[in-house]
Amino acid sequence: MAARVLFASQNGQFMLPPIFTSNFRAGNLSRTLLLSRRSLGSASLFSCRSSLDGEKVEEEPFVLTTPLYYVNAPPHMGSAYTTIAADAIARFQRLLGKKVIFVTGTDEHGEKIATAAAENGCNPGEHCDTISHSYRMLWKDLDIAHDKFIRTTKSSHEAVVKEFYARVLKNNDIYQADYEGLYCINCEEYKDEKDLLDNNCCPVHLKPCVLRKENNYFFALSKYQKPLEEVLNSNPAFVQPSFRLNEVQSWINSGLRDFSISRSSVEWGIPAPNDNTQTIYVWFDALLGYISALLDDEDHPTLDKAVSSGWPASLHLIGKDILRFHAVYWPAMLMSAGLSLPKKVFGHGFLTKDGMKMGKSLGNTLEPKDLVHRFGSDAVRYFFLREVEFGNDGDYSEERFINSVNAHLANTIGNLLNRTLGLLKKNCQSTLPVDSSIAAAENSLKETVEKLVDNTRLHYENLSLSSACEAVLEIGHAGNLYLDERAPWSLFKQAGPSSEAAAKDLVIILETMRIIAIALSPITPSLSMRIFSQLGYSKDQFEAVSWVDTKWGGLKAGQVMPAPSPVFGRIEIEKEDKDNTTAKKTSKKKEKCSLNMEQYEVAQQLRNKLAEVETEIVKQRDMKRGSSSKSEAQDKGISILRLRADMQKAIESENYVLAAELRDEITKLEAESLAVSAKALAYQKAEYAFRLGQKVMHKKFGYTAVVCGMDPVCCESSSWMKIAGVEKLSNGPSQPFYQVLVDVHADPTLLVAYVPEENLVVSDQPDTDAFDHPYLSFLFYGMDTAGDFIPIKQLREKYNRPRYEAPAEGEGEGENGI
């Protein structure tokens, strides 16, 4: 047993503490349950709605909280992820017209804070000011629109904590006892020995726990075993996702033990009201921040005033590592004080980088500030909310980040808006010729958009943020498909009814973009604002929108659109020198070529199709071999972490021979891990190229498309020409027998060439299987005169065309294309 209570003193008498007994008066339980269910509220804060008889009915505000982040170190990507998700949920609730109180803040007491301050050569207060300010600045960079930012060093918070403590003490749920146990300084928590690793190491921090013996005050958690079981049984939605509920029930069913709520050895904290030699335990302090945050600056800081300002919380959003504190300790504390329980606790997963847990010792930390400065807030917010299924663990890799953001935001959404506005400017003087409701009469796209908007709302309400992003993206796909099928650029040339139909098509697409901007605004608020601006709206008009405005029919005839300007530029990797690379977000420029406008529009259509394929590939990015290698890399990463912990122990015990051996083993494993990771990445690139060649489809317009998908490693300078069997490509007037548009796409991985049918000559590498070659992968496909996309080898045989051979020196190039 890792800890034991030696004696207890309560009301001047010695007795067995509640850890040994769960018997207590039924009257106390009934009173506790009754008080925990009572409804408290302030009419001045609560919004109103009208009932059927015309009377106003108060509606509770939607109170959403993130954890109060511990200020022992600057903010990291994990805390940024929680806050981004919370902000998206808060923005959606505001769109629904609800009064939202979004609470975040910093937890600023405890032993670790004092230690960190001493290491930085300052006092704890100065340290807290600095780190708390860094959180505020990061939230600003990430477009976090919080309503309350609470610091636990505020005097108003201290007053609420002391009053809460006194109320729990009065309910006979606090007693004094000697305690001895294994204590993790980093967790600031006593640990059960059965939960520890070898040598009593904390499973979270991989550091040995220290044996401590203190005379502290305890909270009678065991007294609330049955009430907590009743809460979870009667309201299983209290803890989400459902698999987190199973964890909580397991903890409770294994038997609850009282926990220490004060520290005699920690000076940096709130003094206990009944004993100034003790400070209140950091969790018994910090959890009350959710309530004290509801106070306004001018309010008299009392517990009842704070509670009446919006409690209970609608949603606590937390990381899974602090689930026990929020789903077990916190509800029991609230029951003891006679306060309502929060309505829901949602525990999300952890983030990893390239399949491995992040840590300073591994040198693979992910700094949110750096990400925002490199890629912008929209890209960061979108990636983590779209690519990480909310509730589960998620992984970050820069390649995946860039591919996802480019495919979805730059291509599917940004390019759709820009090319539609370009056509509107060219053919309609940037003015809408008709109302969007009239333009879409009996239009199938309108029905599709309305259905997807309903799906998006449902996903937001269920906290399925990734699915909400996907539903909005489907609207973008539907818009691109509609525009390609309708081809308004061709209809405009026919004049008359066809030209009028083309103008309506543009209005329909722009109305679709207006709806996308609103539906995606909880995820990417700045991008949505830029879309609205491109549609001729002001910032005030954007900020006044609600979910009701996703209803079709917002755009009106006569509305003038500004000149087209890209709302989201593609992220490009530009090399600065041989050793350093930087990511830069730029607008994709059109390649110079000899194609006329009609041919270029055909090229644009294929480009959009490729964007859709890229999106699909991002969704299915891990092929079997790549996933297997990735799993192997993860296993090696875990082994490295364990060896590092063992090496640290060896150093501390002055066993330097063992430490040196472990260091060598770590170095070997790190090298193997890097090699395996590179292999996994190469396999994924091979899969990427293979899928591009296999899946690209496009409508026939009198030209044949030839697509070469290659590993980016092979695309330096002219190496792709050698692979394709072509010595020189030209689109100049000296080569009239073919015209070429080269579109370097996605980093780059594609070569697209348009060749007149009568001059079809194709090339491939015989019997090349991209699937089996991780570093040199390519596959050629072409389209025949019937519009079917088939392997080039079969295409060449079908038309009896010879394989292209590079001409001998001095013979000229001959009448051949790719």
Secondary structure as the mmCIF struct_conf table of DSSP 4:
data_model
#
loop_
_struct_conf.conf_type_id
_struct_conf.id
_struct_conf.beg_label_comp_id
_struct_conf.beg_label_asym_id
_struct_conf.beg_label_seq_id
_struct_conf.end_label_comp_id
_struct_conf.end_label_asym_id
_struct_conf.end_label_seq_id
STRN STRN1 ARG A 4 GLN A 10
TURN_TY1_P TURN_TY1_P1 ASN A 11 GLY A 12
STRN STRN2 GLN A 13 PHE A 14
HELX_RH_3T_P HELX_RH_3T_P1 PRO A 18 PHE A 20
HELX_RH_AL_P HELX_RH_AL_P1 ALA A 26 SER A 36
TURN_TY1_P TURN_TY1_P2 ARG A 37 ARG A 37
TURN_TY1_P TURN_TY1_P3 ALA A 43 LEU A 45
BEND BEND1 PHE A 46 PHE A 46
STRN STRN3 SER A 47 SER A 50
TURN_TY1_P TURN_TY1_P4 LEU A 52 ASP A 53
BEND BEND2 GLY A 54 GLY A 54
STRN STRN4 LYS A 56 GLU A 59
STRN STRN5 PHE A 62 TYR A 70
TURN_TY1_P TURN_TY1_P5 VAL A 71 ASN A 72
BEND BEND3 ALA A 73 ALA A 73
HELX_RH_AL_P HELX_RH_AL_P2 MET A 77 LEU A 95
TURN_TY1_P TURN_TY1_P6 LEU A 96 GLY A 97
STRN STRN6 VAL A 100 ASP A 107
BEND BEND4 GLY A 110 GLY A 110
HELX_RH_AL_P HELX_RH_AL_P3 GLU A 111 GLU A 119
TURN_TY1_P TURN_TY1_P7 ASN A 120 GLY A 121
BEND BEND5 CYS A 122 CYS A 122
HELX_RH_AL_P HELX_RH_AL_P4 PRO A 124 ASP A 141
TURN_TY1_P TURN_TY1_P8 LEU A 142 ASP A 143
BEND BEND6 ASP A 147 ASP A 147
STRN STRN7 LYS A 148 ARG A 151
TURN_TY1_P TURN_TY1_P9 THR A 152 THR A 153
BEND BEND7 LYS A 154 LYS A 154
HELX_RH_AL_P HELX_RH_AL_P5 SER A 155 LYS A 170
TURN_TY1_P TURN_TY1_P10 ASN A 171 ASN A 172
STRN STRN8 ILE A 174 CYS A 184
TURN_TY1_P TURN_TY1_P11 ILE A 185 GLU A 188
STRN STRN9 GLU A 189 LYS A 191
HELX_RH_3T_P HELX_RH_3T_P2 GLU A 193 ASP A 195
BEND BEND8 LEU A 196 LEU A 196
HELX_RH_3T_P HELX_RH_3T_P3 ASP A 198 ASN A 200
STRN STRN10 CYS A 201 CYS A 201
TURN_TY1_P TURN_TY1_P12 PRO A 203 HIS A 205
STRN STRN11 PRO A 208 PRO A 208
STRN STRN12 VAL A 210 PHE A 219
HELX_RH_3T_P HELX_RH_3T_P4 LEU A 221 TYR A 224
HELX_RH_AL_P HELX_RH_AL_P6 GLN A 225 SER A 234
HELX_RH_3T_P HELX_RH_3T_P5 PRO A 236 PHE A 238
STRN STRN13 VAL A 239 GLN A 240
BEND BEND9 PRO A 241 PRO A 241
HELX_RH_AL_P HELX_RH_AL_P7 SER A 242 ASN A 253
TURN_TY1_P TURN_TY1_P13 SER A 254 SER A 254
STRN STRN14 PHE A 259 SER A 260
STRN STRN15 SER A 262 ARG A 263
BEND BEND10 SER A 264 SER A 265
BEND BEND11 TRP A 268 GLY A 269
HELX_LH_PP_P HELX_LH_PP_P1 ILE A 270 ILE A 270
STRN STRN16 PRO A 271 ALA A 272
TURN_TY1_P TURN_TY1_P14 PRO A 273 ASN A 274
STRN STRN17 ASP A 275 ILE A 280
HELX_RH_AL_P HELX_RH_AL_P8 VAL A 282 ALA A 286
TURN_TY1_P TURN_TY1_P15 LEU A 287 LEU A 288
HELX_RH_AL_P HELX_RH_AL_P9 GLY A 289 SER A 292
TURN_TY1_P TURN_TY1_P16 ALA A 293 LEU A 294
BEND BEND12 LEU A 295 LEU A 295
TURN_TY1_P TURN_TY1_P17 ASP A 297 GLU A 298
BEND BEND13 ASP A 299 ASP A 299
HELX_RH_AL_P HELX_RH_AL_P10 LEU A 303 VAL A 307
TURN_TY1_P TURN_TY1_P18 SER A 308 GLY A 310
HELX_LH_PP_P HELX_LH_PP_P2 TRP A 311 TRP A 311
BEND BEND14 PRO A 312 PRO A 312
HELX_LH_PP_P HELX_LH_PP_P3 ALA A 313 ALA A 313
BEND BEND15 SER A 314 SER A 314
STRN STRN18 LEU A 315 GLY A 319
HELX_RH_3T_P HELX_RH_3T_P6 LYS A 320 ILE A 322
HELX_RH_AL_P HELX_RH_AL_P11 LEU A 323 ARG A 324
HELX_RH_PI_P HELX_RH_PI_P1 PHE A 325 TYR A 329
HELX_RH_AL_P HELX_RH_AL_P12 TRP A 330 ALA A 337
TURN_TY1_P TURN_TY1_P19 GLY A 338 GLY A 338
HELX_LH_PP_P HELX_LH_PP_P4 SER A 340 PRO A 342
BEND BEND16 LYS A 343 LYS A 343
STRN STRN19 VAL A 345 HIS A 348
STRN STRN20 LEU A 351 LYS A 353
TURN_TY1_P TURN_TY1_P20 ASP A 354 GLY A 355
STRN STRN21 MET A 356 LYS A 357
HELX_RH_3T_P HELX_RH_3T_P7 LYS A 360 LEU A 362
TURN_TY1_P TURN_TY1_P21 GLY A 363 GLY A 363
HELX_RH_AL_P HELX_RH_AL_P13 PRO A 368 PHE A 375
HELX_RH_AL_P HELX_RH_AL_P14 SER A 377 GLU A 387
BEND BEND17 VAL A 388 VAL A 388
TURN_TY1_P TURN_TY1_P22 PHE A 390 GLY A 391
BEND BEND18 ASN A 392 ASN A 392
STRN STRN22 GLY A 394 TYR A 396
HELX_RH_AL_P HELX_RH_AL_P15 GLU A 398 VAL A 405
HELX_RH_PI_P HELX_RH_PI_P2 ASN A 406 ASN A 415
HELX_RH_AL_P HELX_RH_AL_P16 LEU A 416 CYS A 428
TURN_TY1_P TURN_TY1_P23 GLN A 429 SER A 430
STRN STRN23 THR A 431 THR A 431
BEND BEND19 VAL A 434 VAL A 434
HELX_RH_AL_P HELX_RH_AL_P17 SER A 436 ALA A 439
TURN_TY1_P TURN_TY1_P24 ALA A 440 GLU A 442
HELX_RH_AL_P HELX_RH_AL_P18 SER A 444 GLU A 461
TURN_TY1_P TURN_TY1_P25 ASN A 462 LEU A 463
HELX_RH_AL_P HELX_RH_AL_P19 LEU A 465 ARG A 486
HELX_RH_AL_P HELX_RH_AL_P20 PRO A 488 GLN A 494
HELX_RH_AL_P HELX_RH_AL_P21 GLY A 496 LEU A 520
TURN_TY1_P TURN_TY1_P26 SER A 521 ILE A 523
HELX_RH_AL_P HELX_RH_AL_P22 PRO A 525 GLN A 534
TURN_TY1_P TURN_TY1_P27 LEU A 535 GLY A 536
HELX_RH_AL_P HELX_RH_AL_P23 LYS A 539 GLU A 543
TURN_TY1_P TURN_TY1_P28 ALA A 544 ALA A 544
HELX_RH_3T_P HELX_RH_3T_P8 TRP A 547 THR A 550
BEND BEND20 LYS A 551 TRP A 552
TURN_TY1_P TURN_TY1_P29 ALA A 557 GLY A 558
HELX_LH_PP_P HELX_LH_PP_P5 GLN A 559 GLN A 559
STRN STRN24 VAL A 560 VAL A 560
HELX_LH_PP_P HELX_LH_PP_P6 MET A 561 PRO A 564
BEND BEND21 VAL A 567 PHE A 568
HELX_LH_PP_P HELX_LH_PP_P7 GLY A 569 GLY A 569
STRN STRN25 ARG A 570 LYS A 575
BEND BEND22 ASP A 577 ASP A 579
STRN STRN26 THR A 581 THR A 586
HELX_LH_PP_P HELX_LH_PP_P8 SER A 587 LYS A 592
BEND BEND23 SER A 594 SER A 594
HELX_RH_AL_P HELX_RH_AL_P24 MET A 597 LYS A 619
TURN_TY1_P TURN_TY1_P30 GLN A 620 GLN A 620
HELX_RH_AL_P HELX_RH_AL_P25 LYS A 624 GLU A 652
TURN_TY1_P TURN_TY1_P31 SER A 653 GLU A 654
HELX_RH_AL_P HELX_RH_AL_P26 TYR A 656 LYS A 695
BEND BEND24 PHE A 701 GLY A 702
STRN STRN27 TYR A 703 MET A 710
HELX_RH_3T_P HELX_RH_3T_P9 PRO A 712 CYS A 715
BEND BEND25 GLU A 716 GLU A 716
TURN_TY1_P TURN_TY1_P32 SER A 717 SER A 718
HELX_RH_AL_P HELX_RH_AL_P27 SER A 719 ALA A 724
TURN_TY1_P TURN_TY1_P33 GLY A 725 GLY A 725
BEND BEND26 GLU A 727 GLU A 727
BEND BEND27 GLY A 732 GLY A 732
TURN_TY1_P TURN_TY1_P34 PRO A 733 SER A 734
TURN_TY1_P TURN_TY1_P35 PRO A 736 PHE A 737
TURN_TY1_P TURN_TY1_P36 ALA A 746 PRO A 748
STRN STRN28 LEU A 750 PRO A 756
HELX_RH_3T_P HELX_RH_3T_P10 GLU A 757 ASN A 759
TURN_TY1_P TURN_TY1_P37 PRO A 766 ASP A 767
HELX_RH_3T_P HELX_RH_3T_P11 ALA A 770 ASP A 772
BEND BEND28 PRO A 774 LEU A 776
STRN STRN29 PHE A 778 MET A 783
TURN_TY1_P TURN_TY1_P38 THR A 785 ALA A 786
BEND BEND29 GLY A 787 GLY A 787
STRN STRN30 PHE A 789 PRO A 791
HELX_RH_AL_P HELX_RH_AL_P28 ILE A 792 TYR A 799
TURN_TY1_P TURN_TY1_P39 ASN A 800 ASN A 800
HELX_LH_PP_P HELX_LH_PP_P9 ARG A 801 TYR A 804
HELX_LH_PP_P HELX_LH_PP_P10 ALA A 806 ALA A 808
TURN_TY1_P TURN_TY1_P40 GLU A 809 GLY A 810
BEND BEND30 GLU A 811 GLU A 811
BEND BEND31 GLU A 815 GLU A 815
#
